[in-house]
Amino acid sequence: MTDNRVVVDHSDVSLNARPRATEVEQRGIDTVPDADRTSTWVDLMRIQFGGANTFATVLLGTFPIVLGLSFWQAVGAVLLGLAAGILVLMPMGLFGPKTGTNNAVSSGAFFGVRGRVVGSFLSLLTAVAFYSISVWVGGDALVGALNRLLGVPDSVGLRTVIYGLIGLIVIVVVVYGYQFMLLINKTAVIANSVLFLLAIVAFSGTFDAGYDPGPDAYALGGFWPTFVLSALIVMSNPVSFGAFLGDWSRYIPASTPPRKLFAATALGQGLTVIPFLFGVATATLVAGEADYVFALIQESPLWYAVLLMAVAFIGGLSTGSTSLYGTGLDFSSVFPRFSRVQATIFIGVIAFLFILLGRLFFDLLGAVNAFVGAIIVTTTPWMIIMAIGYFVRRGSFDRSDLQVFNRGETGGRYWFSSGINWRGMVAWVVSAVLGLLFAYFPPVIEGPLSGVAGGVDLSLIVAIVSAAVLYIGALVLFPEPTYVFPPDGPRVVREQSAPLTPIETDHRSGAAKAAARRAG
């Protein structure tokens, strides 16, 4: 019987006019109609590069030097971490065009329509981390520039005001939505690239490619542990986009070839080598300084210090908006009483309070290190499971059944067991926990098994391998029902016959109650 199998129709449709950038986006997490898929793979490439071509990425690029590597060792760590991150990230651009929704909701196909809140949690963690980094670093750059150019003294009050200004503008950009973000990122791609490349002129007389503090400087006591940790920190940047690619790729037509979607991510993330290497090179100029951004402003020629203000401001808007946008979408679906705009404002305020606490009362370096470590170890296995699921399901999804939870309903193809697919859920939980046990992102995350390889961090390898083995093993031992697969059936694994749970309204759910309030 194939009556209940997933049937996908990607027929060409006439597209509606692209909305104006200044028009507030009203769409939430619901499926984007085919007629409104007005973006292209180039837009996906541009928004990734624009969102990462900022001082937040520069800060991550400084870590290899801060941890004690030489310039060329740091370059190697950047290239390795960036390449590994791109390979893991590329499949995540495939889901949005197929499902018409974001990656968290799309993950319901593998984790269950309720289990997909795992993706929502991961996107929240990532958004808070990178929104905070973008505002922190952008604000610090502006404070440094004001001090250098106008003699304004540094103070907690000044930093709070600057953080608040950048954070507020980011929230405004996100409230306007996807089209306005595209406009901002178009500007960021060009402006920040030019400004970063001008560093070649600005620091040509002071930069030394032979910078090498010697083996005694290795933060973890040896070269390989320090090198691997540096590469993992760099890798966190592309991996951080995993939960968000669907936010933007859902506006791309479903008929777009996968090779173009892969190219969008490979190019968009590959070009971030520019801000990464900027961070590596400039970190050698201010090595040993406690506040990298402030010190760099003082070290820069006056004309370049002025330009760094523009880099900081544009970059703060770009990274902050790409991080915050998707979390607003997710939060509004998990808590239906909030609209996308209300959820965005709420999350933005919470993240801003976190910024103040983290920057003013805790160690920035340690906080960033811990967050990127948590993102790497917990998000990567989730992405691996989704990529394997996409391959096994032949990229076929039922768009309507993915929205069951968001509509306040139960049942459908992705209901599994009370809305949770234990195959994907168990694989993710176990692999994430194992990864954390092996993780070493001091001083916050130091897993009890982190020292088994002589100090080399094995957390990522453990998380990836365990996720793949456990998920594939679960699919083999406990075959999924026939109705989640297309007419051609699954790849590699088996299927089993099972009754399809009918879709019914759950009148107790928040989504159903919210819909009833809107209707009445």
N, C-alpha and C positions, 0 to 999 in steps of 0.2 A: 504494500500500500504506500502510495506517495502523496495522498491527498493533503496531508498535514505538513509536508516538507516546505522549507522556505523557498518561495518563488520571488525572484528579483527581476524588476523591469527597469532598465536604464534607458528607456526611449528618450530621444531628444525632445526637448520642450522649448517653447519660446520664453526667453528670459524677460523678466520685468526690468524696468530702469533701475540702475544702481541708486540707492538712497543717498541723499546729500550728507556730507560729513558732519554738518551742523544739526542734523536731525537726531533727536534722542532715540536711541534704539529701544523699542518696546518688547522685542522678542526675548523670551526666557530660554529655558532649556528644551522647549518643545522642538519637534523635528522641523528643520528648515525646508519649505517646499522647493521642489525642483526649479520652479520659475524664479525663485529668489537667489539661486546659486550664481551670483554675479562675479565672484572672485576667480582668480586663476592661480596656477602653481607659482607664478612669479610673486603674487601677493603674499603667498605663504612663505616664500624665501625671504622677501623683504621684511616682513614683520618679525621673523626670527632674527635676522641679522640686526635690524633696528633695535629690537628688544635686548640684544646681547652686546651691541657695539657701544658700550657705555662704561662708566667708571666702576660699576658693580663688577663687571668682568675684569677690568683692570685690577681691582683689589684682589680677586682670586689669582690673577697672574703674578702678583707680588709674593704669594705664599712660598713658592719654591726658593726664592732668595731669602725670605725671612727664616725659612727652615734650615738655611745653611748651605744650599747648593751653589756651585759656581754658575756663571752666566750660561755657558754652553750646556751644563747639566740641566739647568732650569729650562732651557729651550727644548731639550729632549723630553723632559717631563711634560711640558705643555703639549708638544706634538703627539706624544703617546696618549695622554689623557683625553685630548680633543678627538683623536681618531677613534678611540674606544667608545667615547660617549656618542659620537655620530653613528657608529654601527648599531648601538643599542637603540638609539632614538629613531632612526629612519622608518621602521615599520609603524610608528605611532602616528604618522601622517596619513595612513591609509584609511583609518576608521571614519573620520568625519565625513568625507564624501560618500561613503557607503551608507552610513546610518543617519546622516543629517543632524547629528547632535554631538555633544562633546565626548571626550574619551572616558570620563567617569561614568556617564550614562551608558556609553557603548560597552563598557566593561561588564555591564549586567548580563551580557550574553555568556560570559564565562564565570562570573561570580554570583549570578542571580540578581534580579532586579532590586532586591534589598541589599544583597552583599556588595553591590556597586558603591556603597557608601565608603568602602575602603579607598576607592579612587578619590572620592570627595575629601576624605581625611588627608590623603597625600597631597592633593592640590592645595589644601589649606596650609599644611606645613610648609610647602614650597613657596606659596605666595607670601606668607608672613616673613620667611627668611629673605627672599630676594626683594620684596618691597622694602623691607627694613634696610638691607644692604644698600639699595639704590638711594634711599633718602639719607641714610647715614653718610655715605661717601659724597653724594652730591652736596649735601649741606656742609660737610667739612671743607669741601673745595671752595664753596662760596665764602665761608668764614675766613679761610686762609687768604683768599683773594682780597677780601675787604680789609684784612689786617695789613696785607702787603701794599695795597694801592692807596688806601685811605687812612691807615693807621688806626682802624677800629680795633679796640682791644678784644681778645678772645674771652668769652665768658659763657657760663651755662645758660644764661638768659638769651644771649645772642644765638647760640646753637639751637635752643628750643624754638625760637621764632623762625629761624631759617628752616629747620626740619618741618615745622608746622606749615610754612608757606609751600614747600615742595610737596608735602603730603597732601595738602588740600587741593593743589592744582592737579595732582595725579588722580584724585577722586573725581574731580570735575571731568577730566578726560575720559575716565572709565564710565561715568554716568552717561556721557554722550554715546559711547558704545564703539562697536567694531569699526565703522567707517571712519570715525574721528581718530581712532588709534592708528589706522592705516595711514592717515594724513601725517600724524606726528612721526610715525616710523619712517615714512618717506624722507622727511626732513632729517631725522637722526642718521639714517644710512649715509647720506651725502656729507652732512656737516661734521659729524663725529669722525668719519673716515679721514676727511681732509685735515682736521685738527690733530688727530693722532699721528698722521704721517708727517705733519709739520714738526713733530718732535725730533725728526732726523736733523732738521736745521737748528732747532733750539738747543739741542744738547750735543751737537757734533764736536764741540771743543772739550766737553767734560766726560762724555761716556767712554768707558773702557771695556771692550768685549773680553778682555782677559781677566775680568773680575773673578777672584777665587779666594774665599776666606779660609780655605784649607779644611782638612778632615776634622779638625777639632771643633768646627762650627756646626757639624751635623746635629740637628735638633734631637734626632732619635738615636744618636750614638754611632751610626754607621751609614754608609752611602745608600745601600739598597732599601732599608726601611724608610729613610728620608725621601728617596726618589719615588718610591711607590706611593707614599702618603701624598706627595706633591702632585703626582699624576691623578690620584683619586680626587683631590680637591679640584683640579682643573676639569676632570670628567663630570663633576657635579653640575657644571654649568649647562652643557647640552642635555644631561639627564633631567634637569629641572624643568625642561620644556615638555617632558613626556606626558604629563597630565593636562597640558594646555593646548597641544597642537590641534586637537579636535575643536577647540573653541573657534579657531579660525578656518580650519580646513572644511568644516561643515558648510561653509559658503561656497565651496568649489563643486562643480558638477560631478555627479557620480561616475560619469563616463570618462573622467580624466585618467589616462594611463598611469599605472603605479610607478613607472620609471620617472615620470615627471614629478610625482610626489616625493620619490626618493631623492631626486635631484634638488628639489626645493630645500630639503633638510640638509643634504650634503653641502650645498653651496652656502646656504644661510648660516649654518654653523661653522663651516670651514673658514669663512671669511672672518670669523671672530679671532682668528690667529692674530689679527691686527691689534685689537685691544689687549689680548693676552701678552703679546711680545712687548707692547708698550709698558705693561705692568712689570714684566721681567726686567727690561732695560732700565726703566726709571727707578726701580727698587734698588738697583746697584748704586745709584747716585745718592740715596738717602739711607743706606743700610745702617741699622742701629738706632734710627729715630723711632720714637714711640708712636707718633702720629704721621703715617706715610703721606696722606694727602696734604696736610698742613705743611709738612717739611718740603714736599715737592713744589708747592707754590713759592716758598721762600727760595728754593734753589733755581727756579726757572728764570729766564730772561723776562724783563718786565712785559714786553709785548706778548709773550706766550702765557704769562700769568693771567693776562686779560682774557685770552682765548680759552684758558682752562675754565673760567667761569661759565662760558657758553657750553663747553663740553659737559660740565657738571649739571647744569640746569636741563639741557636737552636730554642728557642720558638719564637723569632722574625721572623725567616724565616717561621716557620710553620703557625702561625696565620696570618701573613701578606699575605702569598701566598694563603691560602684558601679564604681569604676575597677578594683579588684583582683579582683572576682568573675569577670568575663569572662575575664581573663587566666589565672586558675587553670583555667577550663574548657578554654581553648585549649591550654594547656601540657600538660594531662593527655591530650589527644588526639594532639598531635604527638609526645609522649614517653609511650607507653602504660604504661610501668612505674610511672608515678605515678598515683595516684587524684586526684580533684578536690581533696580535702582536702590531700593531700601536696603537690600542685602549687601550691596556694594558699599554703601555709606557705613553700615554697621561694621563690616569687616575692616574697612579702612580706618575707622576710629580705634578699634581694638588693636590693629597692627601699629597705629601711631603711638598708642600707650606703651606697647612693647618696645618700640624704638626708643622712647625716652628712658624707660627702665634699663634697657640693654646698653645704650650708649653712655648714659650718665652715671650708672651705678655698677655696671659689670664690665668685664674685660671684653672688648670688641673682638679681638683676635680669637679668644677662646670660644665666644658665642658663635662666630661665623664658622669656625672649625667644627663645632658640635653639630650645627645645623646642616652643613653640607655633608657631614658624615651620615647623619640620620637620613638625609634625602637619598644618598647613594645606596645605602644598605636596604632601605625599605621600598624605594620606588623601582629600582632596577628589577627585582624579581617579579613585581607586578607587571612591568613592561614585558618581561620575558614570557610570562604566562599569556598575556594578551597576544603577543606575536605568534606563539605556538597555536593558540586558539584560532587566530585568523587563518593560519595555514591549514589547520585541520578542517575548519568549516568552509574552506575555499572562498573566504571573503564574503559570505552570504549572511545577511541579517534581516530580520523582520523589524522594520522601523517602528511599527505601531506597538508591537509587543515589548519593545525596549522601554516604552513610555508608561507601562502599566503602573509602576510605583508612583510616578509623578502625577498620574491622573487619579490616584486614590483608588486603585483597583487591585485585585488579586488574580492569579492565574496567568495563562498564556505560555508561550514557548520557553520563556526564561524564568519561570516560577520555581522549577526544580523542587526543593524541599522547603516550603514556607518562605520562598523568595530568596533562598541561598543555595548556590551550587557548591557543595562541600568539596568537590574535586579541586576547583580553583582556590577556594578559601583556605583549605588545609595546606595546600602547597605553598601559598603565600605566607601564611602565619609561620609555618615551620621554617621556611627559607629565610624570612626576615629575622626571626629570633636567632637562628644559627649564624646569620651574618653579623648580628650585633654581638654575639658571643666572641667572634673573632676580630671585631672592629677595634681600631686604635686611633682615635681622634682626640688626643689629650687637649685640655685636662678634663673634659666633661665625659667623653665616651672612651672607656678603657675596658674592653671585654675581658672576661677571665681567661679566654683562650688566645688572647692577642699575641702572646709571646711564643707560641709553638713553632714558629718559623724563623726564629732568631730576630724577632722584631718586625719582620716584613708583614704588612697588613694583608691577610688572606680573605677579608670579609666579603669583598666583591666576588671573588672566584667561588667561595662557598655559597653565597646567596644565589648566584646564577646557576651553578651546577645543581644545587639542591632543588631550586624551583623547577628547572627543566625535567629532572629525573622524577620528582614527586608528581608533577602535573601529568606528564606523559604516562607514568606508571598508573596513576588514577584513571586516566582515560582508557588504558588497556584493561585494567582489572575491573573497572566499573563503567562499562560503555554508556555513553550518553544516549538519550532517546532519539529515535529517528527524526522526529519533527524539528530538531534544531539544525538539521543538515539540509543542503540543497538536493535537488533530484539526483545529482551525480554521487551523492553519499559523501562520507568523510574521507579524508586522506589518512593513510597509514593505520589509523585505529579502526575498531569495530563500532557498530551501533546496535541498539536493542529497541524492540518495540515497546511502547508504553503509551497509555492513554494521555491525551492532551487535556490539561486542566482548563476548564472554561473560564473566561474572563468575567469577573463579577465586581460590582462596586463594593468597596469596603467603606461603609458609612461611618466607621469609627476613625478612619485615617484623617490626618490633618489636611491632605490634598483634597479629599472629598468634601470636608467641611468648608474649606476655603472656596471650592467651586460652588457649593450651595449658597454661601454668603454672596458671592459675586452674582449668582443667578437671581437671588431673591432680595 
